[in-house]
Amino acid sequence: MTAPAVILVRPQLGVNIGACARAMLNFGLTDLRIVAPRDGWPNPDAGPAASGADQVLAEARVFDTVADACQGLGLIFATTMRERDLTRRVVTPEGAAQEFHALAGQGGLMFGPERTGLLTEDLAVAHAILTIPVNPDFGSLNLAQAVVVTAYEWFRQAAARPSGALVNYDGPAPHEELEGLIGAIDKQLTANGYFNPVPGRAAATRLVMRNLFTRPEFTAGEVRTLRGIVRGLSRKRHGEPEHD
């Protein structure tokens, strides 16, 4: 049972990163991944705010993109309280923890910038959305508070077994394998001129495509099968050369 990674996307203040590290270590999480921190990394303000969680800060890794930060993770929950134009499952911290404990590999919790939260493009990388139930008249949680609630729920359920788990299910494929599938499909569609008919709509079409392939939580075997299908569909008939 591997503790989930915490992914902070474009965090703004070092003190908030330190507070998140403190919250993580309180509940046994140590894998901190930081995407494009506004003030760079390392940040001198993070250490004092971590209150002794120096291990988490020392081992934190920095990435340029959300997709890079998600490598090696099989199930990714993106935290947001806002509805976006994506079709996604929505779970609570309790439900997310249950699914993490059922995983054979490692999952991830994604948190957005303090002011704006995650963008739609960030959410499209995740498998599902995690929403923390709060007072509807005052739903203001800071970054470290959101981390501590989700980390606590994982820690609380450390000895629990999830109910309703799928049989013969190895869990979602590692993120980089899913990225490879999406990239292969995109390459073939580009070669076939699929994105050309409606100028300016390519980005929106790619976002919908990513949503289609991320949401089902395909296993590694299913991803390999889909890549084989893409290769099969890309073959030319009558002996013509195939696309790479």
C-alpha positions in Angstrom: 0.0 0.0 0.0 1.7 3.2 -1.2 0.7 6.6 0.0 -0.6 8.9 -2.7 1.6 11.7 -4.1 0.5 15.3 -3.5 0.8 17.4 -6.7 0.8 21.2 -6.2 0.1 22.9 -9.5 1.6 26.4 -9.9 1.7 27.2 -6.1 2.3 30.8 -5.4 3.8 31.1 -1.9 6.6 29.2 -0.3 4.9 29.4 3.0 1.9 27.5 1.6 4.1 24.8 0.2 5.7 24.4 3.6 2.3 24.2 5.3 1.3 21.5 2.8 4.5 19.5 3.6 3.6 19.7 7.3 0.1 18.5 6.6 1.4 15.6 4.5 3.9 14.3 7.0 1.3 14.5 9.8 -0.6 11.7 8.0 2.2 9.7 6.4 2.5 11.3 2.9 6.0 12.1 1.7 5.8 12.3 -2.1 5.5 16.0 -2.9 5.5 17.0 -6.6 5.5 20.7 -7.5 4.5 22.0 -11.0 5.9 25.4 -12.1 6.0 27.1 -8.7 5.6 30.9 -9.2 8.6 31.9 -7.1 10.9 29.0 -8.1 12.3 26.2 -6.0 13.7 25.8 -3.4 11.9 28.6 -1.6 13.3 30.0 1.7 9.8 30.6 3.1 8.9 26.9 2.9 11.2 25.6 5.6 9.8 27.5 8.6 6.2 26.9 7.6 6.9 23.1 7.3 7.6 23.0 11.1 10.0 20.1 10.9 8.7 18.3 7.8 12.1 18.9 6.2 12.2 15.4 4.7 9.2 16.2 2.5 10.7 19.5 1.2 14.1 18.0 0.7 12.7 15.2 -1.5 10.2 17.3 -3.3 10.4 17.2 -7.1 9.7 20.0 -9.5 8.1 19.5 -12.9 7.3 21.8 -15.9 3.9 20.3 -16.7 1.0 18.5 -14.9 1.4 15.5 -17.2 5.1 15.2 -16.3 4.2 15.4 -12.6 1.7 12.5 -12.9 4.2 10.0 -14.3 4.0 6.7 -12.5 0.6 7.3 -10.9 -2.3 5.1 -11.7 -5.2 7.0 -10.3 -5.3 10.8 -10.1 -7.9 12.9 -8.3 -8.0 16.6 -9.0 -9.4 18.8 -6.2 -11.8 21.5 -7.1 -15.1 23.1 -5.9 -16.0 24.6 -9.3 -17.8 22.9 -12.1 -15.8 22.7 -15.3 -16.8 21.7 -18.8 -15.6 18.1 -18.4 -17.4 14.9 -17.7 -15.8 13.4 -14.7 -16.7 11.3 -11.6 -16.9 13.3 -8.4 -15.8 11.8 -5.2 -15.3 12.9 -1.6 -12.1 12.5 0.4 -13.5 9.4 1.9 -14.3 7.8 -1.5 -10.9 8.8 -2.9 -9.1 7.2 0.1 -11.1 4.0 -0.4 -10.0 3.8 -4.1 -6.4 4.6 -3.2 -6.3 1.7 -0.7 -7.6 -0.6 -3.4 -4.8 0.3 -5.9 -2.0 -2.0 -6.6 0.2 1.0 -7.3 0.4 4.7 -6.4 -2.2 7.3 -6.8 -2.1 11.1 -6.7 -3.9 14.1 -5.3 -3.8 17.3 -7.4 -4.3 20.8 -6.0 -4.4 24.0 -7.9 -3.0 27.5 -7.2 -4.3 29.4 -4.2 -6.3 32.0 -6.0 -7.6 30.4 -9.2 -7.6 26.7 -8.6 -7.0 24.2 -11.3 -7.7 25.0 -14.9 -9.8 22.8 -17.2 -6.6 21.7 -18.9 -5.2 20.5 -15.6 -8.4 18.6 -14.7 -8.3 16.8 -18.0 -5.2 15.0 -16.9 -7.0 13.5 -13.9 -9.3 10.5 -13.8 -11.8 12.1 -11.4 -12.6 15.2 -9.4 -12.4 15.3 -5.6 -14.6 17.8 -3.8 -14.5 18.4 -0.1 -17.9 18.9 1.5 -18.0 22.3 3.3 -20.5 24.8 4.5 -22.3 26.0 1.4 -22.4 29.5 2.8 -18.7 29.6 3.4 -16.6 27.3 1.3 -13.2 28.9 1.7 -10.4 26.4 2.3 -6.8 27.3 1.9 -4.3 25.1 0.2 -2.9 23.4 3.3 -6.4 22.8 4.7 -7.4 21.0 1.6 -4.3 18.8 1.8 -4.7 18.0 5.4 -8.4 16.9 5.0 -7.5 14.5 2.1 -4.3 13.2 3.8 -6.1 12.6 7.0 -8.8 10.6 5.3 -6.2 8.4 3.6 -4.4 7.8 6.9 -7.7 7.1 8.8 -8.5 4.3 6.3 -5.1 2.8 6.2 -6.3 -0.4 7.7 -9.7 -0.4 6.0 -10.7 -2.5 3.0 -12.8 -0.8 0.3 -16.2 -2.2 -0.6 -17.5 -2.6 -4.1 -14.1 -3.1 -5.6 -13.9 -4.6 -9.1 -12.7 -8.1 -9.5 -9.9 -8.9 -12.0 -9.0 -5.2 -12.1 -5.4 -4.2 -11.8 -6.1 -0.5 -11.5 -5.6 2.3 -14.0 -2.5 2.2 -16.2 0.5 4.4 -15.3 -0.1 7.9 -16.5 2.8 7.9 -19.0 1.2 4.9 -20.7 -2.1 6.7 -21.1 -0.2 9.7 -22.4 1.5 7.5 -25.0 -1.9 6.3 -26.2 -3.3 9.8 -26.5 -0.2 10.9 -28.3 -0.4 8.0 -30.8 -4.0 8.8 -31.5 -3.3 12.5 -31.9 -0.4 11.8 -34.3 -2.5 9.6 -36.5 -5.4 12.0 -36.5 -3.1 14.8 -37.4 -1.6 12.8 -40.3 -5.1 12.1 -41.6 -6.1 15.8 -41.5 -8.7 15.2 -38.8 -8.1 18.6 -37.1 -8.1 20.7 -40.3 -11.8 21.1 -41.2 -12.6 23.6 -38.4 -9.8 26.1 -38.0 -9.3 27.2 -34.4 -11.1 24.2 -32.9 -8.1 21.8 -32.7 -7.3 22.6 -29.0 -11.0 22.1 -28.0 -11.2 18.9 -29.9 -8.0 17.6 -28.3 -9.3 18.4 -24.9 -12.5 16.4 -25.6 -10.4 13.5 -26.9 -8.3 13.5 -23.7 -11.4 13.5 -21.6 -12.7 10.5 -23.5 -9.6 8.4 -22.9 -8.8 9.6 -19.3 -12.2 9.2 -17.8 -12.6 5.3 -18.1 -9.5 4.6 -16.1 -8.2 2.0 -18.6 -5.8 -0.7 -17.2 -2.3 -1.1 -18.7 -3.5 -4.1 -20.7 -6.4 -2.1 -22.1 -4.1 0.7 -23.1 -1.8 -1.7 -24.9 -4.8 -3.1 -26.7 -6.0 0.3 -27.8 -2.6 1.2 -29.0 -2.6 -2.0 -31.1 -6.0 -0.9 -32.5 -4.6 2.5 -33.5 -1.7 0.8 -35.2 -4.1 -1.5 -37.0 -6.3 1.3 -38.2 -3.3 3.3 -39.4 -2.2 0.5 -41.8 -2.6 1.4 -45.5 -4.4 -1.1 -47.7 -3.1 -2.7 -50.9 0.5 -2.8 -49.8 0.9 1.0 -49.2 3.5 2.0 -46.5 2.2 2.3 -43.0 2.5 5.4 -40.8 5.1 5.3 -38.0 
